[in-house]
Amino acid sequence: MLQTWSDAAVIAHKDFGAFTDEDVAAARAALERLEWTPGIRRTRRWVPGRGPRLDLCRAIAQSVRTGGDILRWPKRRRRTRPRPVVLLCDISGSMERYSRMLLHFAYTFAARERRVEAFVFSTQLTRVTTELRGRRVEGALARVAQVVPDWSGGTRIGDALRQFHQQWSRRLPRGGLVVLLISDGWDRGDPAVLRAQMERLRRRCRRLIWLNPLIGTADYAPLTRGLEVALPNVDDFLPVRTMANLADLAQHLNALTRQRRSSAS
């Protein structure tokens, strides 16, 4: 996929933490050309179409025009909709090198997929869906900075997830939620809280994907206290350090329709 990004070829494998303003501009243009389709789910509603079931109601309605004769048997199918997505992005001090580019990613993703809810967190959680809906990325990111009270603070992932469950979880669509949790895993909170909230999040969603900008760096291993208790509840643990990683993520999300999980909702 990156081969088609002629203006982004030189930055395809460049670490986000080393990006210049020119790199960010080229990356933003490349992100807009990526296809993000985080899976399709079948709803309970039936609609006209080529499907496995006869549509008796339509057949009877059509027979009125032919004197009661049914000339053909219309079919119906289950309605499909894109899976809803939640973005949870760590903006704590340890993520400062990556936050700017990852928020550009969040802006592009939220603009392309209307069924996206976006949150950022450090010591607490802030919903930024509305702020990211702006027509210009610079204004959108400026609005995000204005509403976030704890930018580059400490990291309490468990507390942020608990706030998410208490304030927002029940307001989101229940059909096959996909969650993208973006963090390096350097957590200062109670491991027991993080474990409990991750277990709760996994039960709530169809797919739980942890994106970590440290994967692929020299000598990295997921040995932080936060990751040790969180990873057993994660479906996919993927890198998000370069443009090539984001291209791979897009392909991964686009394939979710064909992937299943034993406890899928």
C-alpha positions in Angstrom: 0.0 0.0 0.0 2.8 2.4 0.8 4.2 2.0 -2.7 1.3 4.2 -3.9 2.4 7.1 -1.6 5.1 8.7 -3.7 5.3 11.7 -1.5 5.5 9.6 1.7 8.1 7.1 0.6 11.0 8.7 2.4 9.1 8.8 5.7 7.4 5.4 5.5 9.7 3.8 8.1 10.7 7.0 9.9 9.9 7.1 13.7 7.1 9.5 14.4 9.1 10.9 17.3 11.7 12.2 14.7 9.1 13.9 12.4 9.6 17.4 11.2 6.7 19.8 10.3 7.3 18.8 6.7 7.1 15.2 7.5 3.8 15.7 9.4 2.3 17.5 6.3 3.4 14.7 4.0 2.1 12.0 6.4 -1.3 13.8 6.8 -1.8 13.8 3.0 -0.9 10.1 2.8 -3.3 9.2 5.7 -6.1 10.8 3.8 -5.6 8.3 1.0 -5.8 5.2 3.2 -9.0 3.2 3.3 -10.3 2.6 6.8 -13.1 0.0 7.0 -13.1 -1.5 10.5 -15.3 -4.5 9.6 -19.0 -4.9 8.8 -21.6 -6.3 11.1 -25.0 -7.8 10.4 -27.8 -6.1 12.4 -31.1 -7.8 13.5 -33.1 -5.8 10.9 -34.1 -7.4 7.7 -34.2 -5.4 4.4 -35.1 -6.1 0.8 -32.2 -7.8 -1.1 -30.6 -11.0 -2.2 -30.7 -13.0 1.0 -31.6 -16.4 2.4 -35.2 -15.7 3.5 -38.4 -15.1 1.6 -40.0 -11.7 2.2 -43.7 -12.8 2.7 -44.9 -9.3 3.5 -43.6 -7.9 0.3 -44.9 -10.9 -1.7 -48.4 -10.4 -0.3 -48.3 -6.7 -1.0 -47.2 -7.2 -4.6 -49.9 -9.8 -5.2 -52.6 -7.2 -4.7 -51.6 -5.7 -8.0 -51.9 -9.1 -9.8 -55.3 -10.2 -8.4 -53.8 -12.3 -5.6 -51.3 -14.2 -7.8 -47.7 -14.3 -6.5 -45.6 -14.1 -9.7 -42.2 -14.0 -7.9 -40.9 -14.5 -4.4 -38.9 -11.5 -3.2 -36.0 -12.1 -0.8 -34.7 -10.3 2.2 -31.3 -10.0 3.9 -29.9 -8.8 7.1 -28.9 -5.1 7.1 -25.2 -4.5 7.4 -23.5 -1.5 9.1 -19.9 -0.5 9.7 -18.7 -1.6 13.2 -18.5 1.3 15.7 -15.0 2.2 16.8 -13.6 3.8 19.9 -10.1 5.4 20.0 -8.4 5.7 23.3 -5.2 7.7 22.9 -2.6 8.1 25.7 -1.2 11.7 25.8 0.9 11.4 28.9 4.4 12.6 29.3 6.0 9.4 28.1 4.0 9.6 24.9 4.9 13.2 24.1 7.2 12.3 21.2 4.3 10.5 19.4 1.2 12.3 20.5 1.2 14.9 17.7 1.3 12.4 14.9 -1.1 10.0 16.6 -3.7 12.8 17.0 -3.3 13.5 13.3 -4.2 9.8 12.8 -7.2 10.1 15.1 -8.4 13.2 13.2 -8.2 11.5 9.9 -9.8 8.3 11.2 -12.7 10.2 12.9 -13.3 12.3 9.7 -13.5 9.2 7.5 -15.6 7.0 9.8 -18.7 8.7 11.4 -19.2 5.8 13.9 -16.0 6.7 15.7 -15.8 8.0 19.3 -12.4 9.5 20.3 -10.9 9.9 23.8 -7.5 11.0 25.1 -6.2 10.3 28.6 -3.3 10.8 30.9 -4.4 10.9 34.6 -8.1 11.2 33.4 -10.2 10.7 30.4 -11.4 13.4 28.0 -13.8 12.9 25.1 -12.6 14.8 22.0 -14.9 13.4 19.3 -16.6 16.8 18.7 -13.3 18.6 18.6 -11.9 16.3 16.0 -14.9 16.8 13.7 -13.5 20.2 12.5 -12.9 20.8 8.8 -9.2 21.8 9.3 -6.8 19.6 11.2 -4.9 22.5 12.8 -8.1 24.0 14.3 -9.2 20.5 15.5 -6.0 19.8 17.3 -6.0 23.2 18.9 -9.5 22.6 20.2 -8.3 19.2 21.6 -5.5 21.0 23.4 -7.9 23.5 25.0 -10.2 20.9 26.5 -7.6 18.5 27.8 -6.7 19.4 31.5 -3.8 16.9 32.0 -1.7 17.0 28.8 1.7 15.3 29.2 0.8 14.3 32.8 1.2 10.9 34.4 -0.4 7.8 33.2 -3.3 6.0 34.9 -4.8 3.8 32.3 -7.0 1.8 34.7 -8.6 5.0 36.1 -9.1 6.4 32.6 -10.8 3.1 31.5 -13.0 3.1 34.6 -14.1 6.7 33.8 -14.9 5.5 30.2 -17.1 2.7 31.5 -18.9 4.9 34.0 -19.6 7.8 31.8 -19.5 6.7 28.2 -19.7 2.9 27.7 -23.5 2.7 27.9 -24.0 5.6 25.4 -22.1 3.8 22.6 -23.6 1.3 20.1 -23.6 -2.3 21.4 -23.1 -4.0 18.0 -19.6 -5.3 17.6 -17.5 -2.5 19.0 -13.8 -2.2 17.9 -11.5 -0.5 20.4 -8.1 0.9 19.5 -6.1 1.6 22.7 -2.9 3.6 21.9 -0.4 3.7 24.7 3.2 2.7 25.5 1.9 1.0 28.7 3.9 3.0 31.2 1.2 3.0 33.9 1.4 4.6 37.4 -1.9 3.4 38.6 -3.1 0.3 40.6 -2.4 -2.9 38.5 -5.5 -4.5 40.0 -7.7 -1.6 38.7 -6.1 -1.8 35.2 -6.7 -5.6 35.1 -10.3 -5.3 36.1 -11.1 -2.5 33.7 -9.3 -4.3 30.8 -11.4 -7.4 31.5 -14.5 -5.3 31.5 -13.5 -3.6 28.2 -12.8 -6.9 26.5 -16.2 -8.2 27.4 -17.7 -5.0 26.0 -16.1 -5.0 22.6 -15.8 -7.2 19.5 -12.1 -6.6 19.1 -9.6 -5.0 21.4 -6.4 -3.7 19.7 -3.5 -2.2 21.6 -1.3 0.0 19.5 2.2 0.7 21.0 4.7 3.1 19.5 7.6 1.3 21.3 7.2 -2.0 19.4 10.0 -2.2 17.0 12.4 0.0 18.9 15.8 -1.4 20.0 15.6 -4.0 22.8 11.9 -3.3 23.5 10.0 -6.0 25.3 6.4 -5.5 26.8 7.5 -5.9 30.4 6.0 -2.9 32.0 3.7 -3.5 35.0 0.7 -2.1 33.0 1.3 -4.3 30.0 1.8 -7.4 32.0 -1.7 -7.2 33.5 -3.4 -5.8 30.4 -2.1 -8.0 27.5 -4.0 -11.1 28.5 -7.2 -9.2 27.5 -5.9 -7.8 24.2 -6.7 -9.4 20.9 -4.0 -7.7 18.8 -0.8 -6.0 20.1 0.5 -4.0 17.2 3.1 -1.2 16.5 2.1 2.3 15.7 5.5 4.0 15.3 5.7 4.7 11.5 3.6 5.3 8.5 4.2 1.7 7.4 2.7 0.6 10.7 -0.5 2.7 10.0 -0.8 1.2 6.5 -0.6 -2.2 8.0 -3.2 -1.2 10.6 -5.6 -0.1 7.9 -5.2 -3.5 6.2 -5.8 -5.3 9.5 -8.9 -3.3 10.3 -10.3 -3.9 6.7 -9.9 -7.6 7.3 -11.9 -7.7 10.6 -15.1 -8.8 8.8 -13.4 -12.1 8.1 -12.0 -12.5 11.6 -13.8 -14.0 14.5 -13.2 -14.2 18.2 -14.5 -16.9 20.4 -16.2 -14.4 22.7 -17.3 -12.1 20.0 -20.3 -10.0 20.6 
